[in-house]
Amino acid sequence: MKKITLLVLTLMAAFTFVEVSAQNKPLSPKETIAETVGGAKTTIVYCRPSARGRKMIGGNEPYGKVWRTGANEATTIEFDKAVRIEGKELPAGKYALFTIPNENEWTIIFNKTNNQWGAYNYDESQDALRVNVKPSKTKEFVETLTIKPEKDKISLMWENTQVDFKVKA
């Protein structure tokens, strides 16, 4: 009888732990990506929000306003050497990656103040570079914001929108 009681208590404790652990999962988990893009070692750190049935781009993240390009603290991007973004020079270094989404054109912003929460203290005078790119439609719905480094570009994908910018060292 004692063994059965001990087994039942152990199982209850295990299920309680699993339930509490599941509740403590962050809604926008942090991700770090380190890849070579366009010949430069590139590190991106961002928090990945999910749509969860909401209209995000052009909704929660309104058109025409500076967005931290993720959740929580501002997304950061670091290049180990000078690069050209969409043909424009950007010195090696670590930057906050902001965007201004619009229906027909996005502004990609590399800001020198890389350690900040959201875009609440965003200061345009600290921009190292701004480039404009055209958005496109994703092949399928992307529930969770995804930043994907590739051979010579970085893609931002969320919901039905994809924005690419070219990188070359």
N, C-alpha and C positions, 0 to 999 in steps of 0.2 A: 504494500500500500504506500509506503514511504517513497518507493522508487517511482510509482505512478504520479504521486503528488509532485515530486521533484521534477519529473519529466514535463508535466503540465505547466508548472511555474517557469521552467526554462524556456519552453515554447512560447509562453505568453510574453516573457521578457524579450525574446528574439523578435517576435512580431511587433511589439511596441517600439523596439529600436529601429526596425526597418521603416515603420510608419513615420516616426519622428525624423529619421534621416531623409526620407522622401520629401517631407514638408520643408526641410532646410535647403533644398536645392535652389540655387539662384535662378531667377526668371531670365536673366541675361548673363549666361556664363562667360567668363573671360577666356580668351584664346590668344595664344602667341604663335605666330607663323614666322619661320626663318627660312628664306629661299633666296636663290640667286635670280634676280630679274634684270634683264638687259645688261648683264655683266657686273652688276653690283650686288653685294650681299645686302639683303633687305630684311628687316625685322618689323613686323606689324603686330601691335598689341591692341585688342579691342574687345568690347563686351557685345555679345550677340543676342539682341532682342528678337523675339518672335512676334508675328502678327497676331496670333491668337484671336482670329475673327475680326480684327480691327482693320480699318483702312489706314495704312501707315504713311506711305509716300504721297504727299498731297492731302493728307488727313492729319494724323497725329504729328507727323513731320511736315509742316505746311510748305507749299511752294514759296520760293522767294525769300526764305529765312535761313540763316546760318544754322547748320545741323552738325553735331559732334560726330556724325557718321558711326553711330553705335549707341550704346547705352552707358550710363554711369559716367566714369571719367572719360575725357576726350580720347579718341583713338590716336595712337602714336604710330609713326612710320619712321624708320631709320635706314639711311643708306651709308655704306662704309666708304663710298667715294662719290665724287661729284657725278651727277646724272643730268640727263636732259629729259624733261617731262613734256611730252607733246612738242618736242623741239626747243623748249625753253630751259635754260640752265638753272640748276638747283645745287648749291654746295652740299658736300657730304655733311651729315648731321642727323639729329633727331628732331622731328617736327610733330605738332598736333595736326591731324588730318581732319579738316572740316570740309563740308560740301554745302552748296546752295542748290537744292533740287528745283527744277522747273520741268514743265511738261516736255519742252523741246530742246532744252539745253541745261546742263549742269555746270556749276563752277566748282572746280577742285581746288582746295586751298591748303597750302603747306605753311603753318604758322610756327614762328620761332618759340612761342611759349608752349612747350610740350607737356608740362605738368599742370593740368587744370581739370576741374570738374565740369563736365558738360561743356556748353558753349556760353554759360552765364557771364563769364568775364572775358569773352572773346574780344580781342582788340585788333582791328583791321590794320593798324599801323605796324603790327608785329608780323604781318604776312611776308614770308620769304618769296612766295610764288603763288600765282593764280593762273589756272588754265581753264578753258571752256571746252566741254566735250558734249557730244550728242548721246542721249540715252537710246537704248533699244529694248525690245521685248525679250524676255527670257523664253526658252523653249517650253518650260513648265513652271508652275507656281513654286516660289522659294519661300517657305514658311519662316525660316530664321535667317537674319542678315548674314551674308557670306561674303568675305573678302578673299579673293582667289588670285594669288600671284601665278603668273605663267611665264613663258620664255622671255617675252619682251613687253609685257603689259600686266596691269593689275586690274582685276574686274571686281566691281561692287555689284552684288545681286541681292534683291529683296522683292518679294511679292512677284510682280510681272515685269520688273524693271531691271535692266543691266546697264551699267556705266563702266566703260573701259578707258584707261589712260595708259599711253605708251611710255616706257622707261628705257633709257639707253645710257650706259656709262661712257 
